[in-house]
Amino acid sequence: MLYESKEGQNIYDVCLQTYGILDYLLKLITENNLDSIGTQFKHKIFTFDEDLIVDYALFNKITSEKINYLTGMQLQGLLTDSGIQIQTDDGQDIFID
């Protein structure tokens, strides 16, 4: 299935908008060949697996009513072979696999 991101949305918003849960964040990133997660995506087309949508009733409601997630969270991160590396404001590296 395809989803076109809206102005101001980041990867977390897109993941919530499509799957309804952040558990599939790494899947969304890798399947859309992203190398950075700290970017806002305006009108980027994302592919996602509609079979993994957590709540179809909610998905249909937010789609039909044109509700868009816009969390404003702007963590900077790099996609690595073992997952996502995020650096906190105090310089600590966090790895998410």
C-alpha positions as CSV (number, residue, x, y, z in Angstrom):
1,M,0.0,0.0,0.0
2,L,1.2,3.6,-0.6
3,Y,1.1,6.6,1.7
4,E,2.1,10.2,0.8
5,S,3.5,12.1,3.7
6,K,2.1,15.5,4.7
7,E,4.0,18.7,5.4
8,G,5.7,18.6,8.8
9,Q,5.5,14.8,9.2
10,N,8.6,12.9,10.3
11,I,9.2,9.2,10.1
12,Y,7.5,8.6,13.5
13,D,4.4,10.3,12.2
14,V,4.4,8.3,9.0
15,C,4.8,5.0,11.0
16,L,1.9,5.9,13.2
17,Q,-0.2,7.0,10.2
18,T,0.4,3.8,8.3
19,Y,0.8,1.0,10.8
20,G,-0.8,2.7,13.9
21,I,2.2,1.6,16.1
22,L,5.9,2.3,16.2
23,D,6.8,-1.4,16.3
24,Y,7.3,-1.4,12.5
25,L,9.5,1.7,12.4
26,L,12.6,-0.1,11.3
27,K,10.6,-2.1,8.7
28,L,9.2,1.2,7.3
29,I,12.7,2.8,7.2
30,T,14.5,-0.1,5.5
31,E,11.7,-0.9,3.0
32,N,11.7,2.8,1.9
33,N,15.5,3.0,1.6
34,L,15.9,5.8,4.1
35,D,19.4,6.6,5.5
36,S,18.3,9.3,8.0
37,I,15.3,9.5,10.3
38,G,15.7,13.1,11.5
39,T,14.2,14.5,8.4
40,Q,10.7,15.8,7.7
41,F,9.1,14.3,4.7
42,K,6.8,16.4,2.6
43,H,4.9,14.6,-0.1
44,K,7.2,11.6,-0.1
45,I,5.6,8.3,-1.2
46,F,6.1,5.5,1.3
47,T,5.2,1.9,0.8
48,F,4.0,-0.2,3.7
49,D,2.5,-3.6,4.3
50,E,-1.2,-3.2,4.8
51,D,-1.5,-6.7,6.4
52,L,0.4,-5.3,9.4
53,I,-2.0,-2.4,10.1
54,V,-2.8,-2.8,13.8
55,D,-6.3,-1.3,13.9
56,Y,-8.1,-1.2,10.6
57,A,-11.1,0.7,12.1
58,L,-8.7,3.5,13.3
59,F,-6.8,3.5,10.0
60,N,-10.0,3.9,8.0
61,K,-11.3,6.6,10.3
62,I,-8.1,8.7,10.1
63,T,-7.9,8.2,6.4
64,S,-11.5,9.1,5.6
65,E,-11.5,12.1,7.9
66,K,-8.1,13.2,6.7
67,I,-6.5,13.2,10.2
68,N,-2.8,13.4,10.1
69,Y,-0.3,12.6,12.9
70,L,2.1,15.5,13.5
71,T,4.1,14.8,16.7
72,G,6.9,17.4,16.1
73,M,9.5,14.9,17.4
74,Q,12.8,15.6,15.6
75,L,15.4,13.0,16.8
76,Q,18.4,12.8,14.6
77,G,19.4,9.2,13.7
78,L,21.3,7.1,11.3
79,L,20.3,3.7,10.0
80,T,23.1,1.1,10.5
81,D,23.4,-2.6,9.7
82,S,22.3,-3.4,13.2
83,G,19.5,-0.9,13.6
84,I,19.0,2.8,14.3
85,Q,21.6,4.9,16.0
86,I,20.3,8.0,17.8
87,Q,22.5,10.5,19.6
88,T,20.9,12.3,22.6
89,D,21.5,16.0,23.3
90,D,24.1,15.1,25.9
91,G,26.1,13.0,23.3
92,Q,25.0,9.6,24.4
93,D,24.5,7.0,21.6
94,I,21.4,4.9,21.7
95,F,21.0,1.9,19.4
96,I,17.6,0.5,18.4
97,D,17.6,-2.9,16.7
